[in-house]
Amino acid sequence: MRGKVLAVTQSLIKIKLTLFLIIGLALISGYTDKVIGSEEGKKTVVKKDDKIKIHYTVSLKDGTVFDRSKEGNPLEFTVGSEQMPRGLDQAVIGMKLNERKNVTVEPKDAYGKRNEDLVMKFDKNKLPKNLEPTIGMVVKIENIPGTIVNVDEKQIILDGNHPLAGKDIVFDIKVVGIE
C-alpha cells in the first residue's frame, strides 16, 4: 500500500513539475499575452510597439487647457515610435484598457526647452500678398513653421518654438483601445 502511495505521489510531483515548466516557458516566450491579460484575445495592457487609442487633455500646471481629443475621435499612435512626446509615450506603458491617468511631464520629455534662436525676423514681403499677418497666426516662411509674435510695417517676428516648449505639461490620459 505504501508503495502505491509513494508511486502516486511521485507521479503528481512529475505532473506539477511539468506544468511549472510549461507555464515558465509560456511566460518567457510571451505566449501569455494571448491568454493572460486579455479579453477574448484582445490586449488589455499597453506595451511598447502597441498601436493604441487614447482620449487626452493637454494642459499647463495652472489648469489652462491647450488641447484635448474630441468625443468619439481618440488619438491613435504606436507606443515607442517617437510620434508623441517621450513623457506621454512612457506614461501609457503599463496602463490597462479603460484606465485613466494624470501625469505631469517636464519640458525635456514634453515639447523641449525653449530655444531663442528659433525666434526670427522676416521681411513682410516674404508672405503671400493676400495674407494679412496677425499675432498668433501660424505660418510657414521659407519652410520654417512658427507663430507670428509681432508685426510692424516692414517685418514680422516668427517664433519657431512649439507653443508649449519650456513648460511643464499635464497629460490627462484614458486608454480606449490597444492593438
Residue, then its C-alpha position, 0 to 999 in steps of 0.5 A: m500500500r505504501g508503495k502505491v502511495l509513494a508511486v502516486t505521489q511521485s507521479l503528481i510531483k512529475i505532473k506539477l513539475t511539468l506544468f511549472l515548466i510549461i507555464g515558465l516557458a509560456l511566460i518567457s516566450g510571451y505566449t501569455d499575452k494571448v491568454i493572460g491579460s486579455e479579453e477574448g484575445k484582445k490586449t488589455v495592457v499597453k506595451k511598447d510597439d502597441k498601436i493604441k487609442i487614447h482620449y487626452t487633455v493637454s494642459l499647463k500646471d495652472g489648469t489652462v487647457f491647450d488641447r484635448s481629443k474630441e468625443g468619439n475621435p481618440l488619438e491613435f499612435t504606436v507606443g515607442s515610435e517617437q510620434m508623441p512626446r517621450g513623457l506621454d509615450q512612457a506614461v501609457i506603458g503599463m496602463k490597462l484598457n479603460e484606465r485613466k491617468n494624470v501625469t505631469v511631464e517636464p519640458k525635456d520629455a514634453y515639447g523641449k526647452r525653449n530655444e531663442d534662436l528659433v525666434m526670427k525676423f522676416d521681411k513682410n514681403k516674404l508672405p503671400k500678398n493676400l495674407e494679412p499677418t496677425i499675432g498668433m497666426v501660424v505660418k510657414i516662411e521659407n519652410i520654417p513653421g512658427t507663430i507670428v509674435n509681432v508685426d510692424e510695417k516692414q517685418i514680422i517676428l516668427d517664433g519657431n518654438h512649439p507653443l508649449a516648449g519650456k513648460d511643464i505639461v499635464f497629460d490627462i490620459k484614458v486608454v480606449g483601445i490597444e492593438 
